[in-house]
Each structure stands twice: as C-alpha cells, then as structure tokens.
Amino acid sequence: MSTKKSPAVTAQMLIRKPVSTVFEAFIDPAITKNFWFTKGSGKLEEGKTITWEWEMYNVSSQVFVKEILRDKKIAVQWDQYQTTVDFEFKPLGDTTYVTITQYGFQTSGDELLAEINGASGGFTTVLDGLKAYLEHGINLNLIVDKFPKGLADH
C-alpha cells in the first residue's frame, strides 16, 4: 500500500551564526524586516495570529503560529495558499542550517506549479537575504527588488 505525499517546497541555507541568533531573526519582526517583510504586527508566539506586511507591494498575509520549539522549529499556518510552513533550525557548531518547508497546497495542475514556483523562489530569496544580513550586516533589498516598480505583471 502506498501513501500519497503532498507536494512541498523546501529551501535551505547554512547561516554562519549561532542558532539562537538565527531563530530570533524569524521570531522578531524588528530583525525580520531587514531581509523579508517590511512590517510585522508582533513577535511570533505560539497560538497567536500575526500579520506580515510588504508595504512596497501593498500586500499583507496572516500567519497563525502553530508551534514554537525554541531554537529548533517554528510552524505556522499561512493564509497564502492555506498552507503550513515549517522553519527548522539545526545547530552545526557555531553555525545554523535553516530549512524552510511549505506544504499542504490545495491546488493542482498549472495553478499548483505556479504556487510552488513562487514559494521556491521566495523562500530562497528570504534565506539569501537572511545570510547577507546576519553574516555581514547588509540589507540587500532582495524582496523590494524582486518586483520593481514599472513591471507590468508580477
């Protein structure tokens, strides 16, 4: 008997900072705004719903924080595609291996492919920005530059 596996998107990156620093970068919107969204309604806390905003695009999303295991895992139910996103943190000495997995997509066919493509590129960009910010103190403006003004469709 085979089990049908749900489509998922995974992105991962080694960040050359201790796990507590990397974990906190996703918990605290004052840090996260330097590599991902521009505004968060509060720190991530288990059982709370938080709003993330991308002010340059006039877009916001709500996430329900399902689980937080300090320095190990953050699980959220994201209103984007009604999916779950797991952020997992594995300490490797003084560095941290971050894995982001989004799963539970409700669509199929071309719509599913578009959602997976967007999520894959998006989370890769987030991890690239995280690496630059935490390791070098540089905000690369990756999110704002992903869809610059003047593009007809994004």
Backbone as CSV, one residue per row, in Angstrom:
resi,resn,N_x,N_y,N_z,CA_x,CA_y,CA_z,C_x,C_y,C_z
1,MET,0.825,-1.167,0.000,0.000,0.000,0.000,0.880,1.244,0.000
2,SER,0.598,2.191,-0.916,1.412,3.398,-0.990,0.651,4.571,-0.380
3,THR,1.432,5.514,0.121,0.865,6.708,0.716,1.110,7.865,-0.235
4,LYS,0.070,8.627,-0.549,0.204,9.781,-1.416,0.854,10.906,-0.621
5,LYS,1.939,11.443,-1.154,2.655,12.508,-0.481,2.240,13.857,-1.064
6,SER,1.949,14.795,-0.209,1.555,16.137,-0.618,2.740,16.876,-1.232
7,PRO,2.494,17.669,-2.287,3.586,18.492,-2.824,4.111,19.447,-1.761
8,ALA,5.396,19.682,-1.795,6.030,20.578,-0.827,7.154,21.341,-1.502
9,VAL,7.480,22.472,-0.913,8.606,23.298,-1.340,9.595,23.336,-0.185
10,THR,10.867,23.145,-0.490,11.896,23.221,0.541,13.031,24.113,0.060
11,ALA,13.483,24.985,0.938,14.668,25.811,0.697,15.530,25.702,1.945
12,GLN,16.824,25.731,1.767,17.722,25.586,2.907,19.006,26.367,2.689
13,MET,19.655,26.738,3.820,20.888,27.513,3.744,21.633,27.411,5.062
14,LEU,22.955,27.356,4.986,23.811,27.443,6.163,24.016,28.915,6.482
15,ILE,23.746,29.292,7.715,23.955,30.658,8.187,25.063,30.612,9.230
16,ARG,26.084,31.383,9.038,27.253,31.356,9.911,27.059,32.231,11.157
17,LYS,26.011,31.859,11.900,25.693,32.481,13.181,25.106,31.410,14.087
18,PRO,25.181,31.608,15.416,24.614,30.623,16.349,23.100,30.482,16.168
19,VAL,22.595,29.317,16.521,21.185,29.005,16.309,20.262,30.002,17.009
20,SER,20.612,30.470,18.195,19.732,31.414,18.912,19.582,32.723,18.138
21,THR,20.632,33.172,17.491,20.594,34.403,16.692,19.719,34.215,15.458
22,VAL,19.881,33.091,14.783,19.124,32.818,13.556,17.647,32.611,13.888
23,PHE,17.364,31.870,14.926,15.986,31.627,15.352,15.290,32.952,15.665
24,GLU,15.938,33.805,16.425,15.359,35.093,16.819,15.099,35.987,15.613
25,ALA,15.880,35.848,14.562,15.674,36.644,13.348,14.309,36.376,12.718
26,PHE,13.771,35.180,12.889,12.440,34.857,12.374,11.334,35.185,13.385
27,ILE,11.639,35.204,14.665,10.664,35.489,15.715,10.364,36.983,15.804
28,ASP,11.397,37.815,15.719,11.289,39.247,15.990,11.182,40.060,14.691
29,PRO,10.027,40.692,14.434,9.863,41.442,13.191,10.819,42.630,13.050
30,ALA,11.367,43.120,14.163,12.351,44.202,14.083,13.628,43.728,13.382
31,ILE,13.885,42.432,13.423,15.025,41.845,12.711,14.576,41.363,11.331
32,THR,13.455,40.671,11.278,12.974,40.065,10.031,12.789,41.101,8.933
33,LYS,12.380,42.312,9.300,12.132,43.347,8.291,13.389,43.695,7.490
34,ASN,14.550,43.296,7.967,15.798,43.575,7.267,16.113,42.576,6.153
35,PHE,15.323,41.509,6.062,15.583,40.538,4.998,14.325,39.929,4.391
36,TRP,13.120,40.280,4.903,11.909,39.657,4.359,10.777,40.657,4.237
37,PHE,9.813,40.643,5.141,8.693,41.579,5.071,9.107,42.912,5.687
38,THR,8.305,43.965,5.440,8.664,45.283,5.956,8.082,45.573,7.326
39,LYS,7.016,44.862,7.694,6.379,45.123,8.986,5.682,43.863,9.480
40,GLY,5.796,43.604,10.771,5.076,42.515,11.416,4.297,43.060,12.592
41,SER,3.114,42.518,12.850,2.264,43.045,13.926,2.743,42.647,15.324
42,GLY,3.724,41.780,15.390,4.269,41.386,16.686,5.237,40.230,16.533
43,LYS,5.881,39.895,17.646,6.774,38.729,17.649,5.930,37.467,17.511
44,LEU,6.509,36.453,16.893,5.808,35.177,16.784,5.700,34.546,18.159
45,GLU,4.475,34.159,18.528,4.202,33.455,19.773,3.200,32.359,19.481
46,GLU,3.459,31.190,20.030,2.579,30.046,19.808,1.131,30.400,20.154
47,GLY,0.213,30.069,19.244,-1.209,30.308,19.454,-1.699,31.671,18.999
48,LYS,-0.800,32.527,18.527,-1.197,33.864,18.094,-1.246,33.969,16.574
49,THR,-2.093,34.880,16.094,-2.132,35.223,14.677,-1.398,36.538,14.495
50,ILE,-0.479,36.556,13.566,0.380,37.704,13.305,0.179,38.119,11.846
51,THR,0.225,39.422,11.597,0.148,39.940,10.233,1.531,40.369,9.777
52,TRP,1.908,39.909,8.582,3.147,40.331,7.934,2.769,41.230,6.771
53,GLU,3.492,42.333,6.611,3.204,43.267,5.526,4.430,43.487,4.654
54,TRP,4.163,43.622,3.363,5.140,44.028,2.374,4.610,45.352,1.846
55,GLU,4.982,46.431,2.544,4.380,47.739,2.279,4.631,48.223,0.849
56,MET,5.775,47.908,0.260,6.093,48.369,-1.088,5.151,47.778,-2.131
57,TYR,4.514,46.640,-1.808,3.576,45.985,-2.723,2.126,46.129,-2.263
58,ASN,1.918,46.796,-1.124,0.579,46.920,-0.545,-0.062,45.545,-0.354
59,VAL,0.710,44.623,0.196,0.287,43.238,0.398,0.530,42.859,1.854
60,SER,-0.382,42.073,2.405,-0.172,41.531,3.739,-0.678,40.093,3.785
61,SER,-0.171,39.350,4.736,-0.593,37.968,4.972,-0.723,37.756,6.462
62,GLN,-1.588,36.826,6.819,-1.716,36.451,8.218,-1.174,35.044,8.407
63,VAL,-0.464,34.872,9.518,0.034,33.556,9.891,-0.442,33.239,11.298
64,PHE,-0.889,32.017,11.475,-1.235,31.514,12.797,-0.068,30.661,13.264
65,VAL,0.491,31.001,14.414,1.672,30.290,14.924,1.211,29.008,15.608
66,LYS,1.450,27.887,14.953,1.011,26.585,15.448,1.938,26.024,16.517
67,GLU,3.244,26.234,16.327,4.206,25.595,17.234,5.510,26.377,17.235
68,ILE,6.093,26.513,18.406,7.439,27.056,18.538,8.219,26.151,19.476
69,LEU,9.300,25.613,18.979,10.256,24.852,19.792,11.548,25.665,19.759
70,ARG,11.836,26.340,20.850,12.942,27.300,20.925,14.216,26.761,20.275
71,ASP,14.755,27.548,19.339,16.000,27.256,18.621,15.941,25.986,17.767
72,LYS,14.725,25.435,17.550,14.586,24.208,16.756,13.590,24.340,15.615
73,LYS,12.392,24.875,15.936,11.335,24.857,14.928,10.291,25.938,15.186
74,ILE,9.810,26.511,14.080,8.643,27.393,14.076,7.708,26.823,13.023
75,ALA,6.451,26.580,13.378,5.454,26.097,12.411,4.309,27.092,12.375
76,VAL,3.969,27.554,11.171,2.867,28.498,11.016,1.889,27.994,9.961
77,GLN,0.632,28.350,10.158,-0.394,28.158,9.135,-0.489,29.497,8.426
78,TRP,-0.150,29.514,7.139,-0.070,30.764,6.389,-1.296,30.893,5.514
79,ASP,-1.917,32.070,5.538,-3.117,32.243,4.717,-2.801,32.225,3.224
80,GLN,-1.532,32.442,2.871,-1.160,32.341,1.468,-1.228,30.871,1.058
81,TYR,-2.131,30.548,0.193,-2.389,29.184,-0.297,-2.952,28.258,0.780
82,GLN,-3.243,28.780,1.984,-3.750,27.961,3.094,-2.818,26.772,3.357
83,THR,-1.565,27.071,3.532,-0.541,26.045,3.715,0.124,26.160,5.078
84,THR,0.897,25.137,5.413,1.744,25.150,6.594,3.177,25.425,6.147
85,VAL,3.882,26.219,6.934,5.298,26.479,6.689,6.053,26.143,7.963
86,ASP,7.040,25.272,7.831,7.920,24.906,8.935,9.287,25.540,8.711
87,PHE,9.790,26.219,9.732,11.143,26.756,9.744,11.905,25.902,10.742
88,GLU,12.906,25.174,10.274,13.663,24.290,11.162,15.111,24.749,11.238
89,PHE,15.670,24.651,12.441,16.994,25.177,12.735,17.857,24.063,13.313
90,LYS,18.967,23.768,12.645,19.878,22.718,13.124,21.229,23.349,13.421
91,PRO,21.623,23.337,14.708,22.933,23.899,15.027,24.053,22.989,14.521
92,LEU,25.043,23.612,13.923,26.244,22.912,13.474,27.436,23.693,14.018
93,GLY,27.786,23.404,15.267,28.821,24.186,15.945,28.308,25.594,16.160
94,ASP,29.050,26.590,15.662,28.648,27.999,15.794,27.842,28.480,14.595
95,THR,27.403,27.560,13.735,26.605,27.909,12.571,25.242,27.231,12.676
96,THR,24.328,27.610,11.778,22.969,27.069,11.805,22.524,26.717,10.400
97,TYR,21.993,25.521,10.247,21.413,25.109,8.970,19.909,25.311,9.064
98,VAL,19.382,26.210,8.230,17.957,26.550,8.236,17.282,25.845,7.068
99,THR,16.174,25.185,7.355,15.351,24.561,6.319,13.945,25.118,6.443
100,ILE,13.422,25.624,5.329,12.044,26.115,5.275,11.273,25.179,4.355
101,THR,10.163,24.632,4.858,9.331,23.723,4.072,7.889,24.214,4.098
102,GLN,7.315,24.384,2.930,5.904,24.769,2.812,5.161,23.599,2.181
103,TYR,4.034,23.221,2.784,3.285,22.067,2.291,1.793,22.223,2.584
104,GLY,1.004,21.347,1.986,-0.438,21.393,2.170,-1.143,22.209,1.100
105,PHE,-0.509,22.368,-0.046,-1.118,23.112,-1.146,-2.444,22.464,-1.530
106,GLN,-3.433,23.299,-1.832,-4.792,22.821,-2.104,-5.119,22.753,-3.594
107,THR,-4.189,23.138,-4.442,-4.468,23.227,-5.876,-3.807,22.087,-6.631
108,SER,-3.981,22.098,-7.943,-3.351,21.079,-8.796,-3.031,21.708,-10.147
109,GLY,-2.363,20.951,-10.976,-2.076,21.387,-12.335,-1.232,22.646,-12.396
110,ASP,-1.549,23.503,-13.371,-0.780,24.725,-13.589,-0.815,25.664,-12.387
111,GLU,-1.940,25.721,-11.686,-2.049,26.588,-10.512,-1.087,26.131,-9.414
112,LEU,-1.013,24.820,-9.197,-0.080,24.276,-8.211,1.363,24.568,-8.622
113,LEU,1.680,24.383,-9.890,3.040,24.659,-10.361,3.415,26.126,-10.132
114,ALA,2.489,27.033,-10.385,2.756,28.458,-10.172,2.985,28.746,-8.685
115,GLU,2.173,28.156,-7.807,2.337,28.365,-6.368,3.679,27.819,-5.884
116,ILE,4.032,26.627,-6.338,5.307,26.015,-5.936,6.483,26.830,-6.454
117,ASN,6.385,27.288,-7.685,7.457,28.103,-8.258,7.643,29.382,-7.456
118,GLY,6.545,30.054,-7.136,6.628,31.290,-6.351,7.189,31.067,-4.965
119,ALA,6.737,30.008,-4.306,7.211,29.710,-2.956,8.688,29.334,-2.957
120,SER,9.103,28.549,-3.922,10.501,28.127,-4.001,11.424,29.329,-4.180
121,GLY,11.095,30.173,-5.139,11.905,31.366,-5.365,11.852,32.315,-4.183
122,GLY,10.671,32.454,-3.599,10.506,33.370,-2.471,11.312,32.961,-1.256
123,PHE,11.227,31.694,-0.880,11.954,31.258,0.314,13.462,31.210,0.080
124,THR,13.884,30.943,-1.147,15.312,31.012,-1.458,15.806,32.446,-1.290
125,THR,15.028,33.404,-1.770,15.378,34.816,-1.623,15.431,35.212,-0.147
126,VAL,14.476,34.748,0.649,14.466,35.041,2.087,15.752,34.537,2.740
127,LEU,16.137,33.308,2.442,17.344,32.744,3.060,18.611,33.456,2.585
128,ASP,18.649,33.854,1.321,19.799,34.612,0.825,19.908,35.947,1.559
129,GLY,18.757,36.621,1.733,18.750,37.893,2.455,19.122,37.731,3.918
130,LEU,18.630,36.665,4.539,18.972,36.356,5.932,20.474,36.187,6.085
131,LYS,21.078,35.435,5.198,22.518,35.175,5.244,23.308,36.483,5.147
132,ALA,22.954,37.313,4.170,23.664,38.580,3.987,23.508,39.483,5.214
133,TYR,22.286,39.532,5.763,22.034,40.423,6.891,22.726,39.942,8.162
134,LEU,22.552,38.679,8.509,23.138,38.192,9.768,24.653,38.046,9.693
135,GLU,25.175,37.615,8.574,26.620,37.392,8.493,27.416,38.663,8.210
136,HIS,26.802,39.600,7.457,27.566,40.765,7.003,26.920,42.104,7.334
137,GLY,25.720,42.069,7.957,25.049,43.312,8.324,24.529,44.101,7.134
138,ILE,24.300,43.407,6.025,23.866,44.074,4.792,22.422,43.712,4.478
139,ASN,21.592,44.722,4.259,20.239,44.510,3.745,20.346,44.664,2.237
140,LEU,20.239,43.565,1.513,20.414,43.571,0.062,19.193,44.078,-0.701
141,ASN,18.097,44.395,0.007,16.859,44.835,-0.645,16.348,43.805,-1.649
142,LEU,16.532,42.532,-1.345,16.138,41.477,-2.279,14.624,41.428,-2.500
143,ILE,13.853,41.607,-1.450,12.405,41.498,-1.591,11.851,42.686,-2.368
144,VAL,12.279,43.892,-2.023,11.791,45.074,-2.733,12.225,45.061,-4.196
145,ASP,13.389,44.501,-4.489,13.894,44.486,-5.863,13.404,43.294,-6.682
146,LYS,12.710,42.361,-6.041,12.221,41.178,-6.766,11.179,41.567,-7.812
147,PHE,10.332,42.551,-7.469,9.296,43.014,-8.394,9.340,44.556,-8.438
148,PRO,10.335,45.126,-9.133,10.469,46.583,-9.116,9.296,47.286,-9.806
149,LYS,9.051,48.518,-9.357,8.008,49.327,-9.973,8.300,49.447,-11.467
150,GLY,7.251,49.434,-12.244,7.427,49.554,-13.689,7.216,48.233,-14.421
151,LEU,7.267,47.131,-13.681,6.957,45.852,-14.298,5.443,45.758,-14.460
152,ALA,4.995,45.319,-15.608,3.545,45.261,-15.872,2.858,44.216,-15.031
153,ASP,3.486,43.065,-14.856,2.821,41.964,-14.153,3.822,41.227,-13.301
154,HIS,3.459,40.976,-12.046,4.312,40.168,-11.172,3.431,39.371,-10.309
